[in-house]
Amino acid sequence: MLKKLKELNLRFPESAIFAKYKDLIDKSELDCVLVATDVSNHLEIASYALKNNLFVLLEKPVDSNSVNIQKFIENNSSKID
């Protein structure tokens, strides 16, 4: 993965490139995030972004387990429209 990140940095030197989503959220001035990763990562990333007061857009499906989705909604109900 590091090799791929280095290649991306060479191709797009004006862009910040992060290996970890938490670094991106913590070290950037963001208004929102679009979570378009493997489904197994959606809720983890979305929860972290919401805790950092960011707007979150999630691609479908939100998760493969409806129980996980319900817990996510309950835990973040004050931040979900």
ROTIDO-951282 format. One record per atom (N, C-alpha, C, O): residue number from 1; residue in one letter; atom name; x, y, z. Coordinates in Angstrom, 2 decimals, always signed. Layout:
<sites>
SITE  seq  type  atom        u        v        w
SITE  NUM     A    CA        X        Y        Z
...
</sites>
This chain:
<sites>
SITE  seq  type  atom        u        v        w
SITE    1     M     N    +0.82    -1.19    +0.00
SITE    1     M    CA    +0.00    +0.00    +0.00
SITE    1     M     C    +0.87    +1.26    +0.00
SITE    1     M     O    +0.52    +2.24    -0.66
SITE    2     L     N    +1.96    +1.25    +0.71
SITE    2     L    CA    +2.83    +2.43    +0.73
SITE    2     L     C    +3.34    +2.76    -0.66
SITE    2     L     O    +3.45    +3.93    -1.02
SITE    3     K     N    +3.65    +1.74    -1.43
SITE    3     K    CA    +4.13    +1.96    -2.78
SITE    3     K     C    +3.06    +2.68    -3.61
SITE    3     K     O    +3.37    +3.62    -4.34
SITE    4     K     N    +1.82    +2.24    -3.48
SITE    4     K    CA    +0.72    +2.86    -4.21
SITE    4     K     C    +0.53    +4.31    -3.76
SITE    4     K     O    +0.28    +5.18    -4.60
SITE    5     L     N    +0.64    +4.58    -2.46
SITE    5     L    CA    +0.49    +5.95    -1.97
SITE    5     L     C    +1.60    +6.85    -2.50
SITE    5     L     O    +1.35    +8.00    -2.85
SITE    6     K     N    +2.81    +6.33    -2.56
SITE    6     K    CA    +3.93    +7.11    -3.11
SITE    6     K     C    +3.70    +7.42    -4.59
SITE    6     K     O    +3.99    +8.52    -5.05
SITE    7     E     N    +3.18    +6.44    -5.33
SITE    7     E    CA    +2.87    +6.66    -6.74
SITE    7     E     C    +1.80    +7.73    -6.90
SITE    7     E     O    +1.90    +8.59    -7.78
SITE    8     L     N    +0.79    +7.67    -6.07
SITE    8     L    CA    -0.27    +8.69    -6.12
SITE    8     L     C    +0.27   +10.07    -5.79
SITE    8     L     O    -0.10   +11.06    -6.42
SITE    9     N     N    +1.15   +10.13    -4.82
SITE    9     N    CA    +1.74   +11.41    -4.44
SITE    9     N     C    +2.59   +12.00    -5.57
SITE    9     N     O    +2.62   +13.22    -5.75
SITE   10     L     N    +3.25   +11.15    -6.33
SITE   10     L    CA    +4.02   +11.62    -7.48
SITE   10     L     C    +3.10   +12.13    -8.59
SITE   10     L     O    +3.40   +13.12    -9.26
SITE   11     R     N    +1.98   +11.44    -8.79
SITE   11     R    CA    +1.04   +11.84    -9.83
SITE   11     R     C    +0.24   +13.09    -9.45
SITE   11     R     O    -0.12   +13.89   -10.31
SITE   12     F     N    -0.03   +13.24    -8.16
SITE   12     F    CA    -0.85   +14.35    -7.69
SITE   12     F     C    -0.16   +15.06    -6.52
SITE   12     F     O    -0.64   +14.99    -5.39
SITE   13     P     N    +0.95   +15.73    -6.79
SITE   13     P    CA    +1.73   +16.34    -5.71
SITE   13     P     C    +0.99   +17.44    -4.94
SITE   13     P     O    +1.35   +17.74    -3.80
SITE   14     E     N    -0.03   +18.03    -5.55
SITE   14     E    CA    -0.78   +19.08    -4.88
SITE   14     E     C    -1.83   +18.53    -3.91
SITE   14     E     O    -2.43   +19.29    -3.15
SITE   15     S     N    -2.04   +17.24    -3.94
SITE   15     S    CA    -3.05   +16.61    -3.09
SITE   15     S     C    -2.43   +15.99    -1.84
SITE   15     S     O    -1.32   +15.46    -1.87
SITE   16     A     N    -3.17   +16.09    -0.76
SITE   16     A    CA    -2.76   +15.41    +0.47
SITE   16     A     C    -3.22   +13.96    +0.37
SITE   16     A     O    -4.36   +13.69    -0.01
SITE   17     I     N    -2.36   +13.04    +0.71
SITE   17     I    CA    -2.68   +11.62    +0.62
SITE   17     I     C    -2.50   +11.00    +1.99
SITE   17     I     O    -1.47   +11.18    +2.65
SITE   18     F     N    -3.52   +10.25    +2.42
SITE   18     F    CA    -3.51    +9.65    +3.75
SITE   18     F     C    -3.72    +8.15    +3.64
SITE   18     F     O    -4.51    +7.68    +2.81
SITE   19     A     N    -3.02    +7.40    +4.45
SITE   19     A    CA    -3.19    +5.95    +4.49
SITE   19     A     C    -4.30    +5.54    +5.44
SITE   19     A     O    -4.85    +4.45    +5.32
SITE   20     K     N    -4.65    +6.42    +6.39
SITE   20     K    CA    -5.66    +6.10    +7.40
SITE   20     K     C    -6.73    +7.18    +7.42
SITE   20     K     O    -6.42    +8.38    +7.41
SITE   21     Y     N    -7.97    +6.75    +7.46
SITE   21     Y    CA    -9.07    +7.71    +7.42
SITE   21     Y     C    -9.06    +8.65    +8.63
SITE   21     Y     O    -9.45    +9.81    +8.52
SITE   22     K     N    -8.62    +8.15    +9.77
SITE   22     K    CA    -8.59    +9.01   +10.96
SITE   22     K     C    -7.60   +10.16   +10.77
SITE   22     K     O    -7.84   +11.28   +11.22
SITE   23     D     N    -6.48    +9.89   +10.11
SITE   23     D    CA    -5.52   +10.96    +9.83
SITE   23     D     C    -6.14   +12.01    +8.91
SITE   23     D     O    -5.96   +13.21    +9.11
SITE   24     L     N    -6.86   +11.55    +7.92
SITE   24     L    CA    -7.53   +12.48    +7.00
SITE   24     L     C    -8.50   +13.37    +7.76
SITE   24     L     O    -8.50   +14.59    +7.59
SITE   25     I     N    -9.32   +12.78    +8.59
SITE   25     I    CA   -10.32   +13.54    +9.35
SITE   25     I     C    -9.66   +14.45   +10.37
SITE   25     I     O   -10.06   +15.60   +10.53
SITE   26     D     N    -8.65   +13.95   +11.06
SITE   26     D    CA    -7.99   +14.72   +12.12
SITE   26     D     C    -7.11   +15.85   +11.60
SITE   26     D     O    -6.98   +16.88   +12.26
SITE   27     K     N    -6.52   +15.67   +10.44
SITE   27     K    CA    -5.51   +16.62    +9.96
SITE   27     K     C    -5.99   +17.51    +8.81
SITE   27     K     O    -5.20   +18.28    +8.26
SITE   28     S     N    -7.25   +17.42    +8.45
SITE   28     S    CA    -7.76   +18.20    +7.33
SITE   28     S     C    -8.91   +19.08    +7.78
SITE   28     S     O    -9.58   +18.80    +8.78
SITE   29     E     N    -9.13   +20.14    +7.04
SITE   29     E    CA   -10.29   +21.00    +7.29
SITE   29     E     C   -11.40   +20.54    +6.36
SITE   29     E     O   -11.45   +20.90    +5.19
SITE   30     L     N   -12.29   +19.74    +6.90
SITE   30     L    CA   -13.36   +19.13    +6.11
SITE   30     L     C   -14.72   +19.62    +6.59
SITE   30     L     O   -14.89   +19.99    +7.75
SITE   31     D     N   -15.68   +19.62    +5.69
SITE   31     D    CA   -17.07   +19.88    +6.04
SITE   31     D     C   -17.85   +18.57    +6.05
SITE   31     D     O   -18.78   +18.40    +6.84
SITE   32     C     N   -17.47   +17.66    +5.16
SITE   32     C    CA   -18.19   +16.40    +5.06
SITE   32     C     C   -17.26   +15.31    +4.52
SITE   32     C     O   -16.18   +15.58    +4.00
SITE   33     V     N   -17.72   +14.08    +4.66
SITE   33     V    CA   -17.01   +12.94    +4.08
SITE   33     V     C   -18.01   +12.09    +3.32
SITE   33     V     O   -19.18   +11.98    +3.69
SITE   34     L     N   -17.54   +11.49    +2.25
SITE   34     L    CA   -18.31   +10.51    +1.50
SITE   34     L     C   -17.67    +9.16    +1.77
SITE   34     L     O   -16.50    +8.94    +1.45
SITE   35     V     N   -18.43    +8.26    +2.38
SITE   35     V    CA   -17.91    +6.94    +2.71
SITE   35     V     C   -18.29    +5.99    +1.57
SITE   35     V     O   -19.45    +5.60    +1.43
SITE   36     A     N   -17.29    +5.63    +0.79
SITE   36     A    CA   -17.49    +4.73    -0.36
SITE   36     A     C   -16.38    +3.69    -0.34
SITE   36     A     O   -15.54    +3.63    -1.24
SITE   37     T     N   -16.41    +2.88    +0.70
SITE   37     T    CA   -15.41    +1.84    +0.89
SITE   37     T     C   -16.10    +0.49    +0.95
SITE   37     T     O   -17.29    +0.38    +0.63
SITE   38     D     N   -15.37    -0.52    +1.36
SITE   38     D    CA   -15.98    -1.81    +1.60
SITE   38     D     C   -17.07    -1.65    +2.67
SITE   38     D     O   -16.88    -0.93    +3.64
SITE   39     V     N   -18.19    -2.31    +2.49
SITE   39     V    CA   -19.33    -2.19    +3.40
SITE   39     V     C   -18.93    -2.44    +4.85
SITE   39     V     O   -19.50    -1.82    +5.76
SITE   40     S     N   -17.99    -3.31    +5.09
SITE   40     S    CA   -17.59    -3.64    +6.46
SITE   40     S     C   -16.98    -2.45    +7.20
SITE   40     S     O   -16.87    -2.48    +8.42
SITE   41     N     N   -16.57    -1.41    +6.46
SITE   41     N    CA   -15.96    -0.23    +7.09
SITE   41     N     C   -16.90    +0.96    +7.21
SITE   41     N     O   -16.56    +1.93    +7.88
SITE   42     H     N   -18.05    +0.91    +6.59
SITE   42     H    CA   -18.93    +2.07    +6.52
SITE   42     H     C   -19.25    +2.68    +7.87
SITE   42     H     O   -19.01    +3.87    +8.09
SITE   43     L     N   -19.77    +1.89    +8.78
SITE   43     L    CA   -20.27    +2.44   +10.05
SITE   43     L     C   -19.14    +2.92   +10.94
SITE   43     L     O   -19.30    +3.90   +11.67
SITE   44     E     N   -18.01    +2.27   +10.91
SITE   44     E    CA   -16.86    +2.71   +11.70
SITE   44     E     C   -16.39    +4.10   +11.25
SITE   44     E     O   -16.18    +4.99   +12.07
SITE   45     I     N   -16.25    +4.26    +9.96
SITE   45     I    CA   -15.79    +5.54    +9.42
SITE   45     I     C   -16.86    +6.62    +9.63
SITE   45     I     O   -16.54    +7.73   +10.04
SITE   46     A     N   -18.10    +6.28    +9.35
SITE   46     A    CA   -19.19    +7.25    +9.53
SITE   46     A     C   -19.30    +7.70   +10.98
SITE   46     A     O   -19.50    +8.88   +11.24
SITE   47     S     N   -19.19    +6.78   +11.91
SITE   47     S    CA   -19.26    +7.12   +13.34
SITE   47     S     C   -18.13    +8.07   +13.74
SITE   47     S     O   -18.35    +9.02   +14.47
SITE   48     Y     N   -16.94    +7.79   +13.25
SITE   48     Y    CA   -15.80    +8.65   +13.58
SITE   48     Y     C   -15.98   +10.05   +13.01
SITE   48     Y     O   -15.69   +11.04   +13.67
SITE   49     A     N   -16.48   +10.12   +11.79
SITE   49     A    CA   -16.71   +11.42   +11.16
SITE   49     A     C   -17.79   +12.20   +11.90
SITE   49     A     O   -17.64   +13.40   +12.13
SITE   50     L     N   -18.87   +11.53   +12.28
SITE   50     L    CA   -19.94   +12.21   +13.02
SITE   50     L     C   -19.44   +12.71   +14.37
SITE   50     L     O   -19.81   +13.80   +14.81
SITE   51     K     N   -18.60   +11.92   +15.03
SITE   51     K    CA   -18.03   +12.35   +16.33
SITE   51     K     C   -17.15   +13.58   +16.16
SITE   51     K     O   -16.93   +14.32   +17.11
SITE   52     N     N   -16.66   +13.79   +14.95
SITE   52     N    CA   -15.84   +14.96   +14.65
SITE   52     N     C   -16.65   +16.06   +13.98
SITE   52     N     O   -16.10   +16.94   +13.31
SITE   53     N     N   -17.96   +16.00   +14.16
SITE   53     N    CA   -18.90   +17.03   +13.69
SITE   53     N     C   -18.87   +17.26   +12.18
SITE   53     N     O   -19.00   +18.39   +11.72
SITE   54     L     N   -18.70   +16.19   +11.43
SITE   54     L    CA   -18.73   +16.29    +9.98
SITE   54     L     C   -20.05   +15.77    +9.43
SITE   54     L     O   -20.67   +14.88   +10.02
SITE   55     F     N   -20.48   +16.32    +8.31
SITE   55     F    CA   -21.60   +15.75    +7.58
SITE   55     F     C   -21.09   +14.47    +6.92
SITE   55     F     O   -19.94   +14.40    +6.50
SITE   56     V     N   -21.96   +13.46    +6.85
SITE   56     V    CA   -21.55   +12.17    +6.30
SITE   56     V     C   -22.53   +11.72    +5.22
SITE   56     V     O   -23.74   +11.74    +5.42
SITE   57     L     N   -21.98   +11.31    +4.10
SITE   57     L    CA   -22.75   +10.68    +3.03
SITE   57     L     C   -22.27    +9.23    +2.96
SITE   57     L     O   -21.08    +8.96    +2.83
SITE   58     L     N   -23.22    +8.29    +3.04
SITE   58     L    CA   -22.88    +6.87    +3.00
SITE   58     L     C   -23.41    +6.24    +1.72
SITE   58     L     O   -24.58    +6.43    +1.37
SITE   59     E     N   -22.55    +5.50    +1.03
SITE   59     E    CA   -23.05    +4.76    -0.13
SITE   59     E     C   -23.86    +3.57    +0.35
SITE   59     E     O   -23.74    +3.14    +1.50
SITE   60     K     N   -24.70    +3.05    -0.52
SITE   60     K    CA   -25.49    +1.87    -0.20
SITE   60     K     C   -24.69    +0.61    -0.47
SITE   60     K     O   -23.84    +0.62    -1.36
SITE   61     P     N   -24.92    -0.44    +0.24
SITE   61     P    CA   -25.70    -0.50    +1.47
SITE   61     P     C   -24.93    +0.10    +2.63
SITE   61     P     O   -23.70    +0.10    +2.63
SITE   62     V     N   -25.64    +0.59    +3.61
SITE   62     V    CA   -25.00    +1.19    +4.77
SITE   62     V     C   -24.19    +0.14    +5.53
SITE   62     V     O   -23.07    +0.40    +5.96
SITE   63     D     N   -24.75    -1.03    +5.69
SITE   63     D    CA   -24.08    -2.16    +6.34
SITE   63     D     C   -24.78    -3.43    +5.89
SITE   63     D     O   -25.88    -3.37    +5.34
SITE   64     S     N   -24.16    -4.55    +6.10
SITE   64     S    CA   -24.77    -5.82    +5.70
SITE   64     S     C   -25.62    -6.42    +6.80
SITE   64     S     O   -26.23    -7.48    +6.61
SITE   65     N     N   -25.68    -5.76    +7.96
SITE   65     N    CA   -26.39    -6.29    +9.11
SITE   65     N     C   -27.33    -5.21    +9.65
SITE   65     N     O   -26.88    -4.14   +10.05
SITE   66     S     N   -28.62    -5.49    +9.66
SITE   66     S    CA   -29.61    -4.50   +10.09
SITE   66     S     C   -29.48    -4.15   +11.57
SITE   66     S     O   -29.82    -3.04   +11.97
SITE   67     V     N   -28.99    -5.07   +12.38
SITE   67     V    CA   -28.78    -4.79   +13.81
SITE   67     V     C   -27.69    -3.72   +13.97
SITE   67     V     O   -27.82    -2.82   +14.79
SITE   68     N     N   -26.63    -3.83   +13.19
SITE   68     N    CA   -25.56    -2.82   +13.24
SITE   68     N     C   -26.08    -1.45   +12.81
SITE   68     N     O   -25.71    -0.44   +13.40
SITE   69     I     N   -26.93    -1.43   +11.80
SITE   69     I    CA   -27.50    -0.17   +11.34
SITE   69     I     C   -28.36    +0.45   +12.42
SITE   69     I     O   -28.28    +1.65   +12.67
SITE   70     Q     N   -29.19    -0.35   +13.07
SITE   70     Q    CA   -30.05    +0.16   +14.14
SITE   70     Q     C   -29.22    +0.73   +15.29
SITE   70     Q     O   -29.55    +1.79   +15.81
SITE   71     K     N   -28.16    +0.04   +15.69
SITE   71     K    CA   -27.28    +0.54   +16.75
SITE   71     K     C   -26.63    +1.85   +16.34
SITE   71     K     O   -26.52    +2.78   +17.14
SITE   72     F     N   -26.20    +1.93   +15.08
SITE   72     F    CA   -25.59    +3.14   +14.57
SITE   72     F     C   -26.58    +4.31   +14.66
SITE   72     F     O   -26.22    +5.40   +15.11
SITE   73     I     N   -27.80    +4.08   +14.25
SITE   73     I    CA   -28.84    +5.12   +14.31
SITE   73     I     C   -29.10    +5.54   +15.75
SITE   73     I     O   -29.16    +6.74   +16.04
SITE   74     E     N   -29.24    +4.58   +16.64
SITE   74     E    CA   -29.49    +4.89   +18.05
SITE   74     E     C   -28.33    +5.68   +18.67
SITE   74     E     O   -28.56    +6.63   +19.42
SITE   75     N     N   -27.10    +5.30   +18.36
SITE   75     N    CA   -25.94    +5.97   +18.94
SITE   75     N     C   -25.70    +7.36   +18.36
SITE   75     N     O   -25.02    +8.18   +18.98
SITE   76     N     N   -26.23    +7.62   +17.18
SITE   76     N    CA   -25.97    +8.89   +16.50
SITE   76     N     C   -27.25    +9.66   +16.17
SITE   76     N     O   -27.25   +10.53   +15.31
SITE   77     S     N   -28.33    +9.34   +16.85
SITE   77     S    CA   -29.63    +9.91   +16.49
SITE   77     S     C   -29.65   +11.44   +16.55
SITE   77     S     O   -30.38   +12.07   +15.78
SITE   78     S     N   -28.88   +12.02   +17.42
SITE   78     S    CA   -28.87   +13.49   +17.52
SITE   78     S     C   -28.15   +14.15   +16.33
SITE   78     S     O   -28.28   +15.36   +16.12
SITE   79     K     N   -27.41   +13.36   +15.57
SITE   79     K    CA   -26.64   +13.92   +14.45
SITE   79     K     C   -27.15   +13.48   +13.09
SITE   79     K     O   -26.56   +13.82   +12.06
SITE   80     I     N   -28.24   +12.71   +13.07
SITE   80     I    CA   -28.75   +12.17   +11.82
SITE   80     I     C   -30.05   +12.89   +11.46
SITE   80     I     O   -30.95   +13.02   +12.28
SITE   81     D     N   -30.12   +13.35   +10.21
SITE   81     D    CA   -31.36   +13.96    +9.69
SITE   81     D     C   -32.10   +12.95    +8.86
SITE   81     D     O   -33.17   +13.25    +8.33
</sites>
